[in-house]
Amino acid sequence: MTTTSSDEASVAGTDFSGDQRATTVAGATREYVDKLRGGDMGALPAVLGLIVLFLVFTILRPDTFPSFGNLANLTVQAGPICVLAMGLVFVLLLGEIDLSAGVAGGVAACVMAILINDKGWSWPLAVVGGVATGLAIGLVIGLLVARLGIPSFVVTLAFFLGLQGITLRLIGEGGTVPVRNDVIVGIANSNLPVVWGWILAVFVSLAYAAIQLLRLRMQIRRQLQHPPFALVLARVISLAVVLLAFTYVLSANRARVPTVTVAGIPYVVPIVGILLVVWTLVLGRTGYGRHIYAVGGNSEAARRAGIDVRRIRISVFVVCSSMAALSGIIAASRLNSVTPDAGAGNTLLYAVGAAVIGGTSLFGGKGKARDAVIGGLVIATIDNGLGLLGLQAYVNYLVTAGVLLLAASVDAISRRRRSASGI
């Protein structure tokens, strides 16, 4: 059967309903309110939660939490979580789970460090080797899930245990692999020159404005339904304000010693930004992305529409483990080493929590790459803020668990309301 764009859109669900929009501000507002009433809340709860958390921690720790140095540290903390969560979004979109993603990143980081330290590889080749390790892990997992039909929970649980054994074998019990390469260490510990940070912020703002305005012009010229100009302008201005304010904060000198200057955007931030743009375009502007939503929404309908469901299922695990490898490398950069328990513990739980808190559904078919970044900031803010309050570790676990449970509850309630309203 020949696949058409209409077939794909029909099985993909509500993620493509944005192709038809009201052309007035009042109409767009009504559409948005109707979406909220229908249960399609998107990332709104996470954004509101992030604002509330910032206000609460600022009130409780006004001298430390809103300081420029702490905000820069918070972005570095969120980096590995956001990257890993972006990979998990692809798996969650199919209603699957990858319990091995965190330790897959640990294995990849270990391979990268060994290639640099013991084999004398250059850092670009070592990074490629680490990412290739993650890709291979994802490919095997995907084949076992898609070809043999083993539930992803079982397969990835086995890999969760097995990959920890591989890392332990490579490093040795009680040992560590140091990360000494200046470029790798600089990912999480160095900053862009202040001038380049401003140039990047202005460029991104102008590029986003150009894309949005050109798209609106094309829609008007072709007499397609389009959002109102005021709404597009508001989006452009909002993004520019956020980016420029963020750059201003991170461009200030945040060193505690007067004779030392520490300023600029951490390198991990543009890395996360590039990955966010790439995966947003993949999910929202490519046939592959439409196929993922289609399979996640209704795999049988997608199969009948001519989509290779098994290939899609394999590919999302490949993407997830490859992103896990990048996350592991960023985490290793922050710690300057790789330990036998790298990627274990709460790493996976925080990443899954970030994706779900950001708005990705556990039931599949609903989610975006931005959910991982927003949710990752929420998780990092909780961890950072509670740490500054000096509370015991168990409080952090309880608060994070409560936030995750609340996000899952919102997801379940929203899904029920969408079903009841026929969305």
C-alpha distance (Angstrom), angle and dihedral (degrees) to the residues before:
residue distance angle dihedral
M1 . . .
T2 3.79 . .
T3 3.79 115.2 .
T4 3.78 116.3 -133.4
S5 3.76 129.5 -170.9
S6 3.80 90.4 -114.0
D7 3.80 90.8 54.4
E8 3.78 91.1 50.7
A9 3.77 93.4 46.7
S10 3.77 92.6 49.0
V11 3.79 93.7 54.2
A12 3.79 94.4 38.9
G13 3.77 93.7 70.5
T14 3.75 129.4 -148.6
D15 3.80 97.9 -18.6
F16 3.84 88.9 89.2
S17 3.77 98.8 42.9
G18 3.81 86.9 96.5
D19 3.81 88.4 79.0
Q20 3.81 87.3 82.4
R21 3.78 113.6 54.1
A22 3.76 139.5 162.4
T23 3.79 114.9 -100.7
T24 3.83 96.8 -143.5
V25 3.80 131.0 65.9
A26 3.80 91.1 -121.5
G27 3.80 91.2 50.6
A28 3.80 92.4 47.3
T29 3.80 90.0 49.5
R30 3.80 91.4 51.4
E31 3.80 90.6 49.0
Y32 3.80 91.3 51.5
V33 3.80 92.8 48.0
D34 3.80 89.8 48.8
K35 3.82 89.6 51.9
L36 3.80 90.4 52.1
R37 3.79 91.9 48.4
G38 3.78 89.8 48.4
G39 3.79 90.6 55.9
D40 3.82 99.0 -103.0
M41 3.81 97.2 127.1
G42 3.80 97.0 152.0
A43 3.79 114.4 -174.5
L44 3.82 94.5 -24.7
P45 3.84 96.0 106.1
A46 3.81 91.2 49.4
V47 3.80 93.0 48.5
L48 3.80 91.9 48.9
G49 3.79 89.9 45.9
L50 3.80 91.3 51.2
I51 3.80 90.7 51.7
V52 3.81 91.3 49.2
L53 3.81 91.8 49.1
F54 3.80 91.6 50.8
L55 3.80 91.0 50.1
V56 3.81 94.1 46.7
F57 3.81 95.7 48.0
T58 3.80 91.4 43.1
I59 3.80 89.9 54.8
L60 3.80 93.4 45.1
R61 3.82 95.9 42.8
P62 3.82 106.3 21.7
D63 3.81 93.9 159.7
T64 3.80 98.4 50.3
F65 3.80 115.3 20.1
P66 3.85 99.5 56.7
S67 3.81 92.5 40.0
F68 3.78 115.5 121.9
G69 3.79 91.8 -121.5
N70 3.80 93.2 53.8
L71 3.81 93.1 46.2
A72 3.80 89.5 53.3
N73 3.79 89.7 48.8
L74 3.81 89.9 49.8
T75 3.81 92.0 56.1
V76 3.80 90.3 51.2
Q77 3.82 90.5 48.8
A78 3.80 90.6 51.7
G79 3.82 94.7 48.4
P80 3.84 101.1 83.9
I81 3.81 91.8 39.4
C82 3.82 93.0 51.7
V83 3.81 93.4 48.0
L84 3.81 93.9 48.3
A85 3.80 91.4 44.1
M86 3.81 91.0 52.8
G87 3.79 89.1 57.8
L88 3.80 91.8 47.3
V89 3.81 90.7 52.7
F90 3.81 88.8 69.7
V91 3.81 92.0 53.8
L92 3.80 93.5 43.1
L93 3.81 90.5 51.4
L94 3.81 87.1 67.8
G95 3.80 92.1 46.7
E96 3.82 90.1 -109.1
I97 3.81 131.2 122.6
D98 3.80 134.6 -142.1
L99 3.80 111.3 -155.7
S100 3.81 91.7 174.1
A101 3.80 98.0 59.2
G102 3.80 95.6 99.5
V103 3.81 96.5 49.8
A104 3.81 90.3 41.4
G105 3.79 85.8 62.1
G106 3.81 89.1 49.8
V107 3.81 92.0 53.2
A108 3.81 91.4 47.4
A109 3.81 92.2 50.1
C110 3.80 89.8 48.1
V111 3.81 91.4 51.7
M112 3.80 90.6 49.0
A113 3.81 92.8 50.4
I114 3.82 93.1 47.5
L115 3.81 91.7 48.9
I116 3.81 90.0 53.8
N117 3.82 98.7 40.4
D118 3.80 103.1 35.3
K119 3.80 105.0 21.8
G120 3.78 98.2 38.2
W121 3.81 94.6 -128.8
S122 3.79 119.8 162.5
W123 3.79 114.5 -106.8
P124 3.84 95.8 -108.3
L125 3.81 91.9 54.0
A126 3.80 91.1 43.8
V127 3.81 91.1 52.3
V128 3.80 89.9 49.2
G129 3.79 88.2 50.3
G130 3.79 91.0 51.8
V131 3.81 93.4 48.1
A132 3.82 90.2 46.0
T133 3.80 87.9 54.5
G134 3.79 89.8 54.7
L135 3.80 91.1 45.9
A136 3.82 91.3 52.7
I137 3.80 91.2 49.7
G138 3.79 91.3 50.8
L139 3.80 91.8 47.5
V140 3.80 92.4 54.4
I141 3.80 92.0 46.7
G142 3.79 91.5 47.8
L143 3.80 92.6 50.0
L144 3.80 92.1 50.3
V145 3.80 91.9 48.8
A146 3.81 99.2 40.4
R147 3.80 102.0 32.8
L148 3.80 103.0 33.7
G149 3.78 96.0 30.7
I150 3.81 95.4 -129.3
P151 3.83 110.7 157.3
S152 3.78 111.6 -101.6
F153 3.79 90.6 -128.0
V154 3.81 91.3 61.7
V155 3.81 96.3 41.6
T156 3.79 95.6 47.7
L157 3.81 92.6 43.0
A158 3.82 88.0 56.5
F159 3.81 90.1 48.1
F160 3.81 89.9 47.0
L161 3.80 88.8 61.0
G162 3.80 97.3 36.2
L163 3.79 96.9 48.6
Q164 3.78 91.2 52.8
G165 3.80 86.8 56.2
I166 3.81 90.4 51.8
T167 3.81 92.1 51.1
L168 3.80 90.5 48.0
R169 3.80 90.1 50.1
L170 3.81 92.5 50.2
I171 3.79 96.1 45.9
G172 3.78 103.5 28.1
E173 3.78 128.2 -126.5
G174 3.78 111.7 -59.5
G175 3.79 93.0 4.2
T176 3.79 134.9 114.1
V177 3.78 136.3 -154.4
P178 3.81 110.7 -133.6
V179 3.78 120.6 -137.0
R180 3.80 106.5 -144.2
N181 3.80 103.9 157.0
D182 3.80 107.9 117.2
V183 3.80 94.4 -141.9
I184 3.81 94.3 51.1
V185 3.80 92.8 44.0
G186 3.79 89.6 47.7
I187 3.82 93.0 60.7
A188 3.81 91.4 80.7
N189 3.81 101.1 14.7
S190 3.81 105.9 44.7
N191 3.78 133.7 62.6
L192 3.76 138.8 -138.7
P193 3.80 114.6 -105.9
V194 3.80 107.6 -90.9
V195 3.81 93.1 -117.4
W196 3.79 92.0 53.0
G197 3.79 89.9 48.5
W198 3.80 90.9 57.5
I199 3.81 91.7 44.2
L200 3.79 90.2 52.0
A201 3.81 92.9 48.3
V202 3.81 93.1 49.5
F203 3.81 92.2 44.7
V204 3.81 93.2 51.3
S205 3.81 91.5 46.9
L206 3.81 92.8 50.1
A207 3.80 93.1 43.3
Y208 3.80 91.8 51.6
A209 3.80 90.7 47.5
A210 3.80 92.0 49.8
I211 3.81 93.0 48.6
Q212 3.79 93.5 48.4
L213 3.80 95.0 45.8
L214 3.80 94.3 44.7
R215 3.78 90.4 49.4
L216 3.81 90.8 50.0
R217 3.81 90.8 48.7
M218 3.80 91.2 50.7
Q219 3.81 91.7 49.8
I220 3.79 91.4 50.2
R221 3.82 93.1 46.3
R222 3.80 91.3 51.0
Q223 3.81 90.8 44.6
L224 3.80 92.2 -119.5
Q225 3.77 124.5 151.7
H226 3.78 108.9 -90.5
P227 3.79 141.4 173.5
P228 3.80 117.8 -95.7
F229 3.79 116.5 -88.3
A230 3.82 91.0 -121.6
L231 3.80 90.6 58.2
V232 3.80 92.8 49.0
L233 3.80 90.1 48.2
A234 3.80 90.9 49.7
R235 3.81 90.6 53.1
V236 3.80 92.0 49.7
I237 3.81 93.4 48.2
S238 3.81 93.0 45.0
L239 3.79 93.2 52.9
A240 3.80 91.9 45.9
V241 3.81 91.9 50.6
V242 3.81 92.4 49.2
L243 3.82 93.8 47.0
L244 3.80 94.8 45.7
A245 3.81 93.0 45.5
F246 3.81 90.2 48.2
T247 3.81 90.6 49.6
Y248 3.80 91.4 48.2
V249 3.80 91.5 53.5
L250 3.80 94.5 48.2
S251 3.80 93.8 42.0
A252 3.80 92.4 62.0
N253 3.80 119.3 96.8
R254 3.81 105.7 -97.8
A255 3.81 98.6 176.2
R256 3.78 116.2 125.2
V257 3.80 92.1 -148.0
P258 3.83 113.3 74.6
T259 3.81 93.2 -142.8
V260 3.83 93.3 54.7
T261 3.80 127.2 73.3
V262 3.79 120.7 -151.6
A263 3.78 111.6 171.3
G264 3.77 140.7 134.4
I265 3.79 139.4 68.1
P266 3.84 113.3 -58.4
Y267 3.80 110.9 -111.7
V268 3.79 90.5 -122.1
V269 3.82 90.3 67.6
P270 3.84 97.8 64.5
I271 3.83 88.6 42.0
V272 3.80 90.3 57.3
G273 3.81 89.4 43.3
I274 3.81 93.2 53.3
L275 3.80 91.7 48.4
L276 3.80 89.9 48.6
V277 3.81 92.2 52.8
V278 3.81 93.0 45.9
W279 3.80 96.1 49.7
T280 3.80 92.4 41.1
L281 3.80 89.1 56.6
V282 3.81 91.8 44.5
L283 3.80 93.7 51.9
G284 3.78 97.6 37.9
R285 3.81 105.8 32.7
T286 3.80 108.6 31.6
G287 3.77 136.6 73.0
Y288 3.78 88.9 -123.2
G289 3.80 90.4 59.1
R290 3.80 91.8 48.9
H291 3.80 89.3 51.2
I292 3.81 91.2 53.3
Y293 3.80 91.6 53.2
A294 3.79 89.9 45.0
V295 3.79 94.1 52.5
G296 3.80 91.3 43.8
G297 3.79 92.2 49.8
N298 3.80 97.0 46.4
S299 3.79 119.4 -14.2
E300 3.80 94.8 -169.3
A301 3.79 92.7 51.5
A302 3.81 88.9 47.0
R303 3.80 91.0 51.9
R304 3.79 91.1 50.6
A305 3.81 89.3 49.8
G306 3.80 88.3 60.4
I307 3.80 100.1 -100.0
D308 3.81 117.0 144.9
V309 3.80 96.2 -124.3
R310 3.80 95.4 -176.7
R311 3.79 92.6 52.7
I312 3.81 90.8 50.5
R313 3.80 90.5 48.0
I314 3.81 91.9 52.1
S315 3.79 93.2 45.4
V316 3.82 95.9 55.7
F317 3.80 91.3 56.8
V318 3.80 89.3 49.3
V319 3.80 90.6 51.9
C320 3.80 91.5 45.9
S321 3.80 96.0 51.3
S322 3.82 92.2 43.2
M323 3.79 90.0 53.7
A324 3.80 88.6 45.4
A325 3.81 87.7 57.1
L326 3.81 91.0 54.1
S327 3.80 89.8 47.0
G328 3.80 90.6 51.5
I329 3.81 91.1 50.6
I330 3.81 91.2 51.1
A331 3.81 90.7 48.6
A332 3.81 90.4 49.4
S333 3.80 89.0 50.6
R334 3.79 90.7 54.1
L335 3.82 93.3 49.0
N336 3.84 95.7 36.7
S337 3.81 88.4 -134.0
V338 3.80 146.8 53.6
T339 3.81 119.4 -123.5
P340 3.83 130.0 -166.2
D341 3.81 90.5 -104.7
A342 3.81 94.1 50.7
G343 3.80 110.2 145.8
A344 3.79 93.4 8.5
G345 3.79 126.8 105.0
N346 3.79 113.8 41.0
T347 3.79 97.8 -14.6
L348 3.80 95.9 100.6
L349 3.79 94.3 38.1
Y350 3.80 91.5 53.7
A351 3.81 91.5 48.3
V352 3.81 94.0 48.9
G353 3.77 88.6 45.3
A354 3.81 90.2 51.1
A355 3.81 92.6 53.4
V356 3.81 93.8 46.6
I357 3.80 94.7 42.8
G358 3.80 88.9 50.3
G359 3.80 91.4 57.2
T360 3.82 107.8 -89.2
S361 3.79 111.3 139.8
L362 3.80 120.8 -123.9
F363 3.81 87.7 -147.7
G364 3.81 94.4 63.0
G365 3.80 134.9 -117.2
K366 3.82 97.3 70.7
G367 3.76 128.6 80.8
K368 3.79 145.8 80.0
A369 3.78 137.2 -144.0
R370 3.80 90.2 -109.5
D371 3.82 89.0 63.6
A372 3.80 89.3 68.8
V373 3.81 93.1 53.1
I374 3.80 95.2 45.9
G375 3.79 92.1 44.8
G376 3.80 91.3 45.1
L377 3.80 89.7 55.4
V378 3.81 89.9 50.4
I379 3.81 92.2 51.5
A380 3.82 92.7 45.4
T381 3.81 91.5 47.0
I382 3.80 91.8 53.2
D383 3.80 91.8 48.1
N384 3.79 93.3 44.6
G385 3.80 96.7 43.9
L386 3.78 96.1 46.4
G387 3.79 89.6 47.3
L388 3.81 90.3 55.5
L389 3.80 90.0 49.8
G390 3.79 88.8 59.4
L391 3.79 93.7 -129.1
Q392 3.77 121.4 157.9
A393 3.79 118.9 -91.6
Y394 3.80 94.6 -107.8
V395 3.81 90.3 64.4
N396 3.81 90.0 59.3
Y397 3.81 90.7 53.0
L398 3.80 92.5 47.8
V399 3.80 94.9 48.0
T400 3.82 93.8 45.4
A401 3.81 90.6 47.3
G402 3.79 90.9 50.2
V403 3.81 92.5 49.9
L404 3.82 91.3 48.5
L405 3.79 92.0 48.0
L406 3.80 90.0 49.2
A407 3.81 90.8 50.5
A408 3.80 91.6 49.1
S409 3.80 89.8 48.9
V410 3.80 91.2 51.3
D411 3.82 88.9 49.4
A412 3.82 92.3 51.0
I413 3.81 93.5 46.0
S414 3.81 91.8 46.2
R415 3.80 90.9 50.3
R416 3.81 90.6 51.1
R417 3.79 91.6 49.6
R418 3.81 91.8 47.9
S419 3.81 89.8 52.1
A420 3.78 91.9 48.1
S421 3.81 92.4 49.3
G422 3.81 92.4 45.7
I423 3.81 94.9 -118.2
